[in-house]
C-alpha cells in the first residue's frame, strides 16, 4: 500500500518533461534473443534496443548508459560459457541467491573475457546509430571486487589469460571496450562506488575520481 501511495501513473511523454528517466535492463547482454548463444537465451532484447525505441519516440538527445559486470563470468543454466572453469575462480566468492536447483543446476564460472565483453558492448551501442540525434555516454561498473581476496585479478584478453591488479584490468578494459569511465563496488556492502576515469588518450593511466552514490542504471 505504501508503494502504491508513492507512485504516480502518467503518460511517458508527460513523465519525460523536465525529469531524468531511469531505464533498467533485462538480464545480461549475452542472453539477448538475437545476439546470445541461441537457443540458450532469454526471449527478449536485453540491451539498449527497447530503450532506443523510447528515446526516439520521446526525442531524447542523450543517454547515459551504465553497463554492469562482476569481475568474473557466470552462467546459471544450460548453454555455452567460453572458458568455463571447474569451480569458482576466487575463494572468496559467495552467492546465496543463485543456489543449485533441478532446473538450472549449479552456478557456473569463467574468467572475465574482455574481448567477449567488448564485442557485446560494441554491438549494443551500435544499435544507437538508428537514432541519429542521440548521444551515448557509457560507463562500466565492476562488482564483487571484495571476493578477490588478494587483489590479483585474472581475465582473458587478446586470446590469452592475464593477471594483474585493478589498474591493469581497467587499462585492459578500456582497450577492449573503448570505455573510459569505470565504477567499482563490492558485492554485499553499500559503500559509495569508486569512480575511475582514464587520463589523456595514449597514456594508459587512470586516476580515481570522487565517490558516487551506490546506485546503477542500465
RONU-746911 format. One record per residue: residue in one letter; x, y, z of N, C-alpha, C in turn; residue number from 1. Coordinates in nm, 2 decimals. Each point is the difference from the previous one (the first is absolute). Layout:
% RONU-746911
res / n_u / n_v / n_w / ca_u / ca_v / ca_w / c_u / c_v / c_w / n
A / X / Y / Z / X / Y / Z / X / Y / Z / NUM
...
***
This chain:
% RONU-746911
res / n_u / n_v / n_w / ca_u / ca_v / ca_w / c_u / c_v / c_w / n
X / 0.08 / -0.12 / 0.00 / -0.08 / 0.12 / 0.00 / 0.09 / 0.13 / 0.00 / 1
X / 0.10 / -0.01 / 0.08 / 0.09 / 0.12 / 0.00 / 0.07 / 0.02 / -0.13 / 2
X / 0.03 / -0.11 / -0.07 / 0.06 / 0.02 / -0.14 / -0.10 / 0.06 / -0.09 / 3
X / -0.13 / -0.04 / 0.00 / -0.10 / 0.05 / -0.09 / -0.02 / 0.15 / 0.03 / 4
X / 0.00 / 0.04 / 0.13 / -0.02 / 0.14 / 0.04 / 0.11 / 0.09 / -0.06 / 5
X / 0.12 / -0.06 / -0.02 / 0.11 / 0.09 / -0.05 / 0.02 / 0.00 / -0.15 / 6
X / -0.09 / -0.08 / -0.07 / 0.01 / -0.01 / -0.14 / -0.10 / 0.09 / -0.07 / 7
X / 0.04 / 0.07 / -0.10 / -0.09 / 0.08 / -0.09 / 0.00 / -0.06 / -0.14 / 8
X / -0.11 / -0.04 / -0.05 / -0.01 / -0.05 / -0.14 / -0.03 / 0.11 / -0.09 / 9
X / 0.08 / 0.01 / -0.11 / -0.02 / 0.11 / -0.10 / 0.06 / -0.04 / -0.13 / 10
X / -0.04 / 0.06 / -0.11 / 0.05 / -0.04 / -0.13 / 0.15 / 0.03 / 0.00 / 11
X / 0.08 / -0.09 / -0.08 / 0.14 / 0.01 / 0.00 / 0.04 / 0.14 / -0.05 / 12
X / -0.07 / 0.06 / -0.10 / 0.04 / 0.13 / -0.05 / -0.01 / 0.10 / 0.10 / 13
X / -0.09 / -0.01 / 0.10 / -0.01 / 0.10 / 0.11 / 0.11 / -0.02 / 0.10 / 14
X / 0.03 / -0.13 / 0.03 / 0.10 / -0.03 / 0.10 / 0.14 / 0.05 / -0.05 / 15
X / 0.02 / 0.01 / -0.13 / 0.13 / 0.04 / -0.05 / 0.02 / 0.15 / 0.01 / 16
X / -0.10 / 0.07 / 0.02 / 0.02 / 0.15 / 0.00 / 0.07 / 0.05 / 0.13 / 17
X / 0.12 / 0.04 / -0.02 / 0.08 / 0.06 / 0.11 / 0.04 / -0.10 / 0.11 / 18
X / 0.00 / -0.13 / -0.04 / 0.04 / -0.10 / 0.10 / 0.11 / -0.09 / -0.06 / 19
X / 0.08 / -0.06 / 0.09 / 0.09 / -0.10 / -0.04 / -0.08 / -0.14 / -0.01 / 20
X / 0.02 / -0.07 / -0.10 / -0.06 / -0.13 / -0.02 / 0.10 / -0.11 / 0.03 / 21
X / -0.04 / -0.10 / 0.07 / 0.09 / -0.12 / 0.03 / -0.06 / -0.12 / -0.07 / 22
X / 0.08 / -0.06 / -0.09 / -0.04 / -0.12 / -0.06 / 0.09 / -0.12 / 0.05 / 23
X / -0.07 / -0.10 / 0.04 / 0.08 / -0.12 / 0.05 / 0.00 / -0.11 / -0.10 / 24
X / 0.12 / -0.05 / -0.02 / 0.02 / -0.11 / -0.10 / -0.06 / -0.13 / 0.05 / 25
X / -0.01 / -0.10 / -0.09 / -0.07 / -0.13 / 0.03 / 0.11 / -0.11 / -0.02 / 26
X / 0.06 / -0.04 / 0.11 / 0.10 / -0.10 / -0.01 / 0.12 / 0.04 / -0.08 / 27
X / 0.09 / -0.09 / -0.03 / 0.13 / 0.03 / -0.05 / 0.00 / 0.01 / -0.16 / 28
X / 0.10 / 0.07 / -0.05 / 0.01 / 0.02 / -0.14 / 0.02 / -0.14 / -0.08 / 29
X / 0.07 / -0.09 / 0.07 / 0.03 / -0.13 / -0.06 / -0.13 / -0.09 / 0.00 / 30
X / -0.11 / 0.05 / 0.05 / -0.12 / -0.08 / 0.00 / -0.10 / 0.06 / -0.10 / 31
X / 0.04 / 0.10 / -0.07 / -0.09 / 0.07 / -0.10 / -0.05 / -0.10 / -0.10 / 32
X / -0.13 / 0.01 / -0.03 / -0.06 / -0.10 / -0.09 / 0.06 / -0.01 / -0.14 / 33
X / 0.06 / 0.11 / -0.05 / 0.05 / 0.00 / -0.13 / 0.16 / 0.00 / 0.00 / 34
X / 0.06 / 0.02 / 0.11 / 0.15 / 0.01 / 0.00 / 0.06 / -0.10 / 0.10 / 35
X / -0.08 / -0.07 / 0.08 / 0.05 / -0.10 / 0.09 / 0.02 / -0.13 / -0.07 / 36
X / 0.04 / -0.10 / 0.09 / 0.03 / -0.14 / -0.05 / -0.14 / -0.07 / -0.02 / 37
X / -0.06 / 0.02 / -0.11 / -0.14 / -0.06 / -0.03 / 0.02 / -0.15 / 0.00 / 38
X / -0.10 / -0.08 / 0.06 / -0.12 / 0.05 / 0.06 / 0.01 / 0.03 / 0.14 / 39
X / 0.12 / 0.01 / 0.06 / 0.01 / 0.02 / 0.14 / 0.00 / 0.15 / 0.03 / 40
X / -0.11 / 0.06 / -0.02 / -0.02 / 0.14 / 0.02 / -0.13 / 0.03 / 0.07 / 41
X / -0.01 / 0.13 / 0.04 / -0.13 / 0.04 / 0.05 / -0.08 / 0.06 / -0.11 / 42
X / -0.13 / -0.02 / -0.01 / -0.08 / 0.04 / -0.11 / -0.03 / 0.15 / 0.00 / 43
X / 0.10 / 0.08 / 0.00 / -0.02 / 0.15 / 0.00 / 0.13 / 0.06 / -0.04 / 44
X / -0.01 / 0.13 / -0.03 / 0.12 / 0.08 / -0.03 / 0.05 / 0.05 / 0.14 / 45
X / 0.13 / -0.04 / 0.03 / 0.05 / 0.03 / 0.14 / 0.08 / 0.13 / 0.00 / 46
X / 0.03 / 0.06 / -0.11 / 0.09 / 0.12 / 0.00 / -0.08 / 0.12 / -0.03 / 47
X / 0.05 / 0.09 / -0.09 / -0.06 / 0.13 / -0.02 / -0.11 / 0.01 / -0.09 / 48
X / -0.03 / -0.11 / -0.08 / -0.09 / 0.01 / -0.11 / -0.14 / 0.06 / 0.04 / 49
X / -0.06 / -0.05 / 0.11 / -0.13 / 0.05 / 0.04 / 0.01 / 0.14 / 0.05 / 50
X / 0.11 / 0.03 / 0.07 / 0.02 / 0.14 / 0.05 / 0.01 / 0.10 / -0.12 / 51
X / 0.07 / -0.04 / -0.10 / 0.02 / 0.08 / -0.12 / -0.13 / 0.04 / -0.07 / 52
X / -0.09 / -0.10 / 0.00 / -0.13 / 0.03 / -0.06 / -0.07 / 0.11 / 0.08 / 53
X / 0.00 / -0.01 / 0.13 / -0.06 / 0.10 / 0.09 / 0.07 / 0.14 / -0.02 / 54
X / 0.14 / -0.01 / -0.01 / 0.07 / 0.13 / -0.01 / -0.04 / 0.07 / -0.13 / 55
X / -0.01 / -0.08 / -0.11 / -0.04 / 0.06 / -0.13 / -0.14 / 0.06 / 0.02 / 56
X / -0.10 / -0.07 / 0.06 / -0.13 / 0.04 / 0.01 / -0.01 / 0.13 / 0.08 / 57
X / 0.09 / 0.01 / 0.11 / -0.01 / 0.12 / 0.08 / 0.09 / 0.11 / -0.04 / 58
X / 0.08 / -0.02 / -0.11 / 0.09 / 0.10 / -0.05 / 0.12 / 0.03 / 0.10 / 59
X / 0.04 / -0.10 / 0.07 / 0.11 / 0.02 / 0.09 / 0.13 / 0.02 / -0.07 / 60
X / 0.09 / 0.08 / 0.06 / 0.13 / 0.04 / -0.07 / 0.12 / -0.07 / 0.06 / 61
X / -0.02 / -0.06 / 0.12 / 0.12 / -0.06 / 0.06 / -0.05 / -0.11 / 0.09 / 62
X / 0.08 / -0.11 / 0.00 / -0.02 / -0.11 / 0.09 / 0.13 / -0.03 / 0.08 / 63
X / 0.00 / -0.01 / 0.13 / 0.11 / -0.04 / 0.08 / -0.02 / -0.15 / 0.03 / 64
X / 0.09 / -0.08 / -0.05 / -0.01 / -0.15 / 0.00 / 0.10 / -0.06 / 0.09 / 65
X / -0.05 / -0.06 / 0.11 / 0.09 / -0.07 / 0.09 / -0.01 / -0.15 / -0.02 / 66
X / 0.11 / -0.06 / -0.05 / 0.00 / -0.15 / -0.01 / 0.06 / -0.05 / 0.13 / 67
X / -0.04 / -0.12 / 0.04 / 0.04 / -0.06 / 0.13 / 0.05 / -0.14 / -0.02 / 68
X / 0.11 / -0.03 / 0.06 / 0.05 / -0.14 / 0.00 / 0.07 / -0.03 / 0.13 / 69
X / -0.01 / -0.13 / 0.03 / 0.09 / -0.05 / 0.11 / 0.14 / 0.00 / -0.06 / 70
X / 0.10 / -0.02 / 0.09 / 0.14 / -0.01 / -0.05 / 0.03 / -0.14 / -0.04 / 71
X / -0.10 / -0.08 / -0.02 / 0.01 / -0.14 / -0.06 / -0.13 / -0.02 / -0.07 / 72
X / 0.00 / -0.11 / -0.09 / -0.12 / -0.03 / -0.07 / -0.08 / -0.11 / 0.07 / 73
X / -0.13 / 0.00 / -0.01 / -0.09 / -0.10 / 0.06 / -0.10 / -0.04 / -0.11 / 74
X / -0.05 / -0.12 / 0.02 / -0.12 / -0.04 / -0.07 / -0.08 / -0.10 / 0.09 / 75
X / -0.13 / 0.02 / 0.01 / -0.08 / -0.09 / 0.09 / -0.10 / -0.06 / -0.10 / 76
X / 0.03 / -0.12 / -0.04 / -0.08 / -0.07 / -0.10 / 0.08 / -0.06 / -0.11 / 77
X / -0.07 / -0.06 / -0.10 / 0.06 / -0.06 / -0.11 / 0.05 / 0.10 / -0.10 / 78
X / 0.09 / -0.04 / -0.09 / 0.05 / 0.08 / -0.10 / 0.15 / 0.02 / 0.00 / 79
X / 0.06 / 0.06 / -0.10 / 0.15 / 0.02 / -0.01 / 0.04 / 0.10 / 0.11 / 80
X / 0.12 / -0.03 / 0.05 / 0.07 / 0.10 / 0.09 / 0.15 / -0.01 / -0.04 / 81
X / 0.04 / 0.09 / -0.09 / 0.14 / 0.00 / -0.04 / 0.10 / 0.00 / 0.11 / 82
X / 0.10 / -0.09 / 0.00 / 0.10 / 0.00 / 0.10 / -0.05 / -0.05 / 0.14 / 83
X / -0.10 / -0.08 / 0.00 / -0.06 / -0.05 / 0.12 / 0.10 / -0.07 / 0.09 / 84
X / -0.01 / 0.04 / 0.13 / 0.09 / -0.06 / 0.10 / -0.07 / -0.11 / 0.08 / 85
X / 0.07 / -0.09 / 0.07 / -0.06 / -0.11 / 0.07 / -0.07 / 0.05 / 0.13 / 86
X / 0.03 / 0.12 / 0.04 / -0.06 / 0.05 / 0.13 / 0.02 / 0.15 / 0.00 / 87
X / -0.04 / 0.06 / 0.12 / 0.02 / 0.15 / 0.01 / 0.14 / 0.04 / -0.02 / 88
X / 0.03 / 0.11 / -0.07 / 0.13 / 0.05 / -0.03 / 0.07 / 0.06 / 0.12 / 89
X / -0.07 / 0.04 / 0.10 / 0.06 / 0.07 / 0.12 / -0.06 / -0.07 / 0.13 / 90
X / 0.08 / -0.02 / 0.10 / -0.04 / -0.07 / 0.12 / -0.11 / 0.08 / 0.08 / 91
X / 0.00 / 0.14 / -0.02 / -0.09 / 0.08 / 0.07 / -0.14 / 0.01 / -0.06 / 92
X / -0.03 / -0.07 / -0.10 / -0.13 / 0.02 / -0.07 / -0.11 / -0.06 / 0.09 / 93
X / -0.10 / 0.07 / 0.02 / -0.12 / -0.04 / 0.07 / -0.12 / 0.05 / -0.07 / 94
X / -0.10 / -0.09 / -0.04 / -0.11 / 0.04 / -0.07 / -0.13 / -0.07 / 0.05 / 95
X / -0.06 / 0.05 / 0.11 / -0.11 / -0.06 / 0.06 / -0.13 / 0.00 / -0.08 / 96
X / 0.00 / 0.08 / -0.11 / -0.12 / 0.02 / -0.08 / -0.01 / -0.12 / -0.10 / 97
X / 0.11 / -0.03 / -0.07 / 0.00 / -0.09 / -0.11 / 0.03 / -0.14 / 0.05 / 98
X / -0.09 / -0.06 / 0.08 / 0.03 / -0.13 / 0.05 / -0.03 / -0.11 / -0.10 / 99
X / 0.07 / -0.12 / 0.02 / -0.03 / -0.11 / -0.09 / -0.15 / -0.04 / 0.00 / 100
X / -0.05 / -0.04 / -0.11 / -0.14 / -0.04 / -0.01 / -0.02 / -0.09 / -0.12 / 101
X / -0.11 / -0.08 / 0.00 / -0.02 / -0.10 / -0.10 / -0.01 / 0.06 / -0.14 / 102
X / -0.03 / 0.12 / -0.02 / -0.03 / 0.06 / -0.13 / 0.13 / 0.07 / -0.06 / 103
X / 0.08 / 0.06 / 0.08 / 0.12 / 0.07 / -0.05 / 0.13 / -0.07 / 0.04 / 104
X / -0.01 / -0.09 / 0.09 / 0.13 / -0.06 / 0.05 / 0.07 / 0.10 / 0.09 / 105
X / 0.13 / -0.02 / 0.00 / 0.09 / 0.09 / 0.09 / 0.05 / 0.12 / -0.09 / 106
X / 0.03 / 0.11 / 0.07 / 0.05 / 0.12 / -0.06 / 0.14 / -0.04 / -0.06 / 107
X / 0.02 / 0.04 / -0.12 / 0.12 / -0.03 / -0.08 / 0.09 / 0.13 / -0.01 / 108
X / 0.13 / -0.02 / -0.01 / 0.10 / 0.11 / 0.01 / 0.10 / -0.01 / -0.12 / 109
X / 0.05 / 0.12 / -0.03 / 0.11 / 0.02 / -0.09 / 0.07 / 0.13 / 0.03 / 110
X / 0.13 / 0.01 / -0.05 / 0.07 / 0.13 / 0.02 / -0.08 / 0.10 / -0.08 / 111
X / 0.01 / 0.13 / 0.04 / -0.06 / 0.10 / -0.08 / 0.07 / 0.01 / -0.14 / 112
X / -0.08 / -0.01 / -0.11 / 0.06 / 0.00 / -0.13 / -0.02 / 0.15 / -0.06 / 113
X / 0.10 / 0.07 / 0.00 / -0.01 / 0.14 / -0.04 / -0.03 / 0.02 / -0.15 / 114
X / 0.05 / -0.09 / -0.08 / -0.04 / 0.00 / -0.15 / -0.14 / -0.03 / -0.02 / 115
X / -0.06 / -0.10 / 0.07 / -0.14 / -0.03 / -0.01 / -0.08 / 0.12 / 0.05 / 116
X / 0.04 / 0.06 / 0.11 / -0.07 / 0.11 / 0.06 / 0.00 / 0.12 / -0.10 / 117
X / 0.12 / 0.02 / -0.06 / 0.01 / 0.12 / -0.09 / -0.09 / -0.02 / -0.12 / 118
X / 0.00 / -0.12 / -0.06 / -0.09 / -0.02 / -0.11 / -0.15 / 0.01 / 0.03 / 119
X / -0.04 / -0.04 / 0.12 / -0.14 / 0.01 / 0.04 / -0.04 / 0.15 / 0.01 / 120
X / 0.09 / 0.07 / 0.07 / -0.03 / 0.15 / 0.02 / 0.00 / 0.07 / -0.13 / 121
X / 0.10 / -0.03 / -0.09 / 0.01 / 0.07 / -0.13 / -0.13 / -0.03 / -0.08 / 122
X / -0.05 / -0.12 / 0.00 / -0.12 / -0.03 / -0.08 / -0.12 / 0.07 / 0.06 / 123
X / -0.01 / 0.00 / 0.13 / -0.11 / 0.07 / 0.07 / 0.00 / 0.15 / -0.03 / 124
X / 0.12 / 0.07 / 0.01 / 0.00 / 0.14 / -0.02 / -0.02 / 0.03 / -0.15 / 125
X / 0.04 / -0.10 / -0.09 / -0.02 / 0.02 / -0.14 / -0.14 / 0.02 / -0.04 / 126
X / -0.10 / -0.05 / 0.08 / -0.14 / 0.02 / -0.03 / -0.04 / 0.15 / 0.01 / 127
X / 0.08 / 0.08 / 0.07 / -0.04 / 0.14 / 0.01 / 0.01 / 0.07 / -0.13 / 128
X / 0.07 / -0.05 / -0.10 / 0.01 / 0.06 / -0.13 / -0.13 / 0.02 / -0.06 / 129
X / -0.10 / -0.08 / 0.04 / -0.14 / 0.02 / -0.06 / -0.07 / 0.13 / 0.06 / 130
X / 0.06 / 0.06 / 0.10 / -0.06 / 0.12 / 0.06 / 0.11 / 0.11 / -0.02 / 131
X / 0.01 / 0.06 / -0.11 / 0.12 / 0.09 / -0.03 / 0.01 / 0.12 / 0.09 / 132
X / -0.11 / 0.05 / 0.06 / 0.01 / 0.12 / 0.08 / 0.05 / -0.04 / 0.14 / 133
X / 0.02 / -0.13 / 0.03 / 0.03 / -0.04 / 0.14 / 0.15 / -0.01 / 0.02 / 134
X / 0.05 / 0.05 / 0.12 / 0.14 / -0.02 / 0.04 / 0.00 / -0.09 / 0.12 / 135
X / 0.09 / -0.10 / 0.00 / 0.02 / -0.09 / 0.11 / 0.12 / 0.03 / 0.08 / 136
X / -0.01 / 0.00 / 0.13 / 0.11 / 0.00 / 0.09 / 0.00 / -0.13 / 0.08 / 137
X / 0.11 / -0.08 / -0.02 / 0.00 / -0.13 / 0.06 / 0.10 / -0.01 / 0.12 / 138
X / -0.04 / -0.08 / 0.10 / 0.09 / -0.03 / 0.11 / -0.01 / -0.15 / 0.02 / 139
X / 0.10 / -0.06 / 0.07 / -0.01 / -0.14 / 0.03 / 0.02 / -0.02 / 0.15 / 140
X / -0.09 / -0.06 / 0.07 / 0.01 / -0.03 / 0.14 / 0.05 / -0.14 / 0.03 / 141
X / 0.09 / -0.02 / 0.08 / 0.06 / -0.13 / 0.04 / -0.04 / -0.03 / 0.15 / 142
X / -0.06 / -0.11 / 0.02 / -0.04 / -0.03 / 0.14 / 0.07 / -0.13 / 0.04 / 143
X / -0.02 / -0.03 / 0.13 / 0.06 / -0.12 / 0.06 / 0.15 / 0.01 / 0.02 / 144
X / 0.06 / 0.12 / 0.01 / 0.14 / 0.01 / 0.02 / 0.04 / -0.05 / 0.14 / 145
X / -0.09 / 0.01 / 0.09 / 0.04 / -0.05 / 0.14 / 0.02 / -0.15 / 0.00 / 146
X / -0.05 / -0.07 / -0.10 / 0.01 / -0.15 / -0.01 / 0.14 / -0.04 / -0.05 / 147
X / 0.08 / 0.09 / -0.05 / 0.14 / -0.03 / -0.04 / 0.09 / 0.04 / 0.12 / 148
X / 0.03 / -0.10 / 0.07 / 0.06 / 0.02 / 0.13 / 0.14 / 0.07 / 0.00 / 149
X / 0.08 / -0.04 / -0.10 / 0.14 / 0.05 / 0.00 / 0.01 / 0.12 / -0.10 / 150
X / -0.11 / 0.04 / -0.07 / 0.01 / 0.11 / -0.09 / 0.06 / -0.03 / -0.14 / 151
X / 0.04 / -0.13 / -0.02 / 0.05 / -0.04 / -0.13 / -0.11 / -0.06 / -0.08 / 152
X / -0.03 / 0.07 / -0.11 / -0.11 / -0.03 / -0.09 / 0.04 / -0.07 / -0.12 / 153
X / -0.07 / -0.11 / -0.03 / 0.03 / -0.08 / -0.12 / -0.11 / 0.03 / -0.11 / 154
X / 0.04 / 0.01 / -0.12 / -0.09 / 0.03 / -0.11 / 0.05 / -0.05 / -0.13 / 155
X / -0.08 / -0.01 / -0.10 / 0.04 / -0.03 / -0.14 / 0.00 / 0.12 / -0.08 / 156
X / 0.11 / 0.02 / -0.08 / 0.01 / 0.12 / -0.09 / 0.10 / -0.03 / -0.11 / 157
X / -0.04 / 0.03 / -0.12 / 0.08 / -0.03 / -0.11 / 0.03 / -0.15 / -0.02 / 158
X / -0.10 / -0.08 / 0.04 / 0.02 / -0.15 / -0.02 / 0.09 / -0.06 / 0.10 / 159
X / 0.04 / 0.07 / 0.11 / 0.09 / -0.06 / 0.10 / -0.05 / 0.03 / 0.14 / 160
X / 0.03 / -0.08 / 0.09 / -0.03 / 0.03 / 0.14 / 0.10 / 0.09 / 0.06 / 161
X / -0.05 / 0.10 / 0.07 / 0.09 / 0.10 / 0.06 / -0.03 / 0.02 / 0.15 / 162
X / 0.09 / 0.06 / 0.07 / -0.02 / 0.03 / 0.14 / 0.06 / 0.13 / 0.03 / 163
X / -0.07 / 0.08 / 0.09 / 0.05 / 0.13 / 0.04 / -0.09 / 0.06 / 0.11 / 164
X / 0.04 / 0.12 / 0.04 / -0.08 / 0.07 / 0.10 / -0.11 / 0.07 / -0.07 / 165
X / -0.08 / 0.08 / 0.08 / -0.12 / 0.06 / -0.05 / 0.04 / 0.10 / -0.11 / 166
X / 0.11 / 0.07 / 0.01 / 0.03 / 0.10 / -0.10 / 0.04 / -0.07 / -0.13 / 167
X / 0.07 / -0.11 / 0.01 / 0.03 / -0.08 / -0.13 / -0.13 / -0.05 / -0.06 / 168
X / -0.09 / -0.04 / 0.08 / -0.13 / -0.05 / -0.06 / -0.08 / 0.12 / -0.07 / 169
X / 0.00 / 0.11 / 0.07 / -0.07 / 0.12 / -0.06 / 0.07 / 0.05 / -0.13 / 170
X / 0.13 / -0.01 / 0.00 / 0.06 / 0.04 / -0.13 / -0.03 / -0.09 / -0.11 / 171
X / -0.01 / -0.13 / 0.03 / -0.03 / -0.10 / -0.10 / -0.15 / 0.01 / -0.04 / 172
X / -0.08 / 0.03 / 0.10 / -0.15 / 0.02 / -0.03 / -0.02 / 0.12 / -0.09 / 173
X / 0.08 / 0.11 / 0.02 / -0.01 / 0.11 / -0.08 / 0.04 / -0.03 / -0.15 / 174
X / 0.10 / -0.08 / -0.01 / 0.05 / -0.04 / -0.14 / -0.11 / -0.09 / -0.07 / 175
X / -0.06 / -0.09 / 0.08 / -0.09 / -0.09 / -0.06 / -0.14 / 0.05 / -0.03 / 176
X / -0.04 / 0.10 / 0.08 / -0.14 / 0.06 / -0.01 / -0.01 / 0.14 / -0.05 / 177
X / 0.11 / 0.07 / 0.00 / 0.00 / 0.15 / -0.03 / -0.06 / 0.08 / 0.10 / 178
X / -0.04 / -0.05 / 0.12 / -0.06 / 0.07 / 0.11 / 0.11 / 0.06 / 0.08 / 179
X / -0.02 / 0.13 / 0.05 / 0.11 / 0.06 / 0.07 / -0.05 / 0.04 / 0.14 / 180
X / -0.12 / -0.04 / 0.04 / -0.05 / 0.03 / 0.14 / -0.04 / -0.13 / 0.06 / 181
X / 0.04 / -0.03 / 0.13 / -0.03 / -0.12 / 0.06 / -0.05 / 0.02 / 0.14 / 182
X / -0.09 / -0.08 / 0.05 / -0.05 / 0.00 / 0.14 / 0.04 / -0.13 / 0.06 / 183
X / 0.05 / 0.01 / 0.13 / 0.05 / -0.12 / 0.06 / -0.08 / -0.02 / 0.13 / 184
X / -0.04 / -0.13 / 0.03 / -0.08 / -0.02 / 0.12 / 0.02 / -0.14 / 0.06 / 185
X / -0.04 / -0.02 / 0.12 / 0.00 / -0.13 / 0.06 / -0.13 / -0.07 / -0.03 / 186
X / -0.01 / -0.12 / 0.05 / -0.12 / -0.08 / -0.03 / -0.11 / 0.02 / 0.10 / 187
X / 0.03 / 0.01 / 0.13 / -0.10 / 0.00 / 0.10 / -0.02 / 0.13 / 0.08 / 188
X / 0.10 / 0.09 / -0.02 / -0.01 / 0.13 / 0.08 / -0.07 / 0.11 / -0.08 / 189
X / -0.03 / 0.10 / 0.07 / -0.06 / 0.12 / -0.07 / 0.10 / 0.12 / 0.01 / 190
X / 0.12 / -0.03 / 0.01 / 0.10 / 0.11 / 0.00 / 0.00 / 0.07 / -0.13 / 191
X / 0.03 / 0.13 / 0.00 / -0.01 / 0.08 / -0.13 / 0.09 / -0.06 / -0.10 / 192
X / -0.05 / 0.00 / -0.12 / 0.07 / -0.05 / -0.12 / 0.12 / 0.09 / -0.02 / 193
X / 0.11 / -0.06 / -0.04 / 0.12 / 0.08 / -0.04 / 0.00 / 0.01 / -0.15 / 194
X / 0.02 / 0.13 / -0.04 / 0.00 / 0.02 / -0.15 / 0.14 / 0.03 / -0.05 / 195
X / 0.03 / -0.06 / -0.11 / 0.13 / 0.01 / -0.06 / -0.01 / 0.05 / -0.14 / 196
X / 0.09 / 0.09 / -0.04 / -0.01 / 0.05 / -0.14 / 0.14 / -0.01 / -0.06 / 197
X / 0.01 / -0.04 / -0.13 / 0.13 / 0.00 / -0.06 / 0.05 / 0.14 / -0.02 / 198
X / 0.13 / 0.02 / 0.00 / 0.06 / 0.13 / -0.02 / 0.01 / 0.02 / -0.15 / 199
X / 0.08 / 0.09 / -0.05 / 0.01 / 0.04 / -0.14 / 0.03 / -0.13 / -0.08 / 200
X / -0.06 / 0.01 / -0.12 / 0.01 / -0.12 / -0.09 / 0.15 / -0.03 / -0.03 / 201
X / 0.03 / -0.13 / 0.01 / 0.13 / -0.05 / -0.03 / 0.09 / -0.01 / 0.12 / 202
X / -0.04 / 0.05 / 0.12 / 0.08 / -0.01 / 0.11 / -0.02 / -0.13 / 0.07 / 203
X / -0.12 / -0.06 / -0.01 / -0.04 / -0.13 / 0.06 / -0.01 / 0.01 / 0.15 / 204
X / 0.01 / 0.12 / 0.06 / -0.01 / 0.02 / 0.14 / -0.14 / 0.03 / 0.05 / 205
X / -0.02 / -0.03 / 0.12 / -0.14 / 0.03 / 0.06 / 0.02 / 0.08 / 0.13 / 206
X / -0.10 / 0.07 / 0.03 / 0.00 / 0.07 / 0.13 / -0.14 / -0.02 / 0.07 / 207
X / -0.01 / 0.00 / 0.13 / -0.12 / -0.02 / 0.07 / -0.07 / 0.14 / 0.00 / 208
X / -0.13 / 0.00 / -0.03 / -0.08 / 0.11 / 0.01 / -0.08 / -0.01 / 0.14 / 209
X / -0.09 / 0.10 / 0.02 / -0.07 / 0.00 / 0.12 / -0.09 / -0.12 / 0.01 / 210
X / -0.04 / -0.05 / 0.13 / -0.09 / -0.10 / 0.01 / -0.14 / 0.04 / -0.05 / 211
X / -0.08 / -0.09 / -0.05 / -0.13 / 0.03 / -0.05 / -0.10 / -0.08 / 0.08 / 212
X / -0.13 / 0.03 / -0.01 / -0.10 / -0.06 / 0.08 / -0.02 / -0.15 / -0.05 / 213
X / -0.03 / -0.09 / 0.10 / -0.01 / -0.14 / -0.03 / -0.12 / -0.04 / -0.07 / 214
X / -0.02 / 0.05 / -0.12 / -0.12 / -0.04 / -0.09 / 0.05 / -0.01 / -0.14 / 215
X / -0.05 / -0.10 / -0.07 / 0.04 / -0.02 / -0.14 / -0.12 / 0.00 / -0.09 / 216
X / 0.01 / 0.06 / -0.12 / -0.10 / -0.01 / -0.10 / 0.05 / -0.08 / -0.12 / 217
X / -0.10 / -0.06 / -0.07 / 0.04 / -0.08 / -0.11 / -0.07 / 0.05 / -0.13 / 218
***
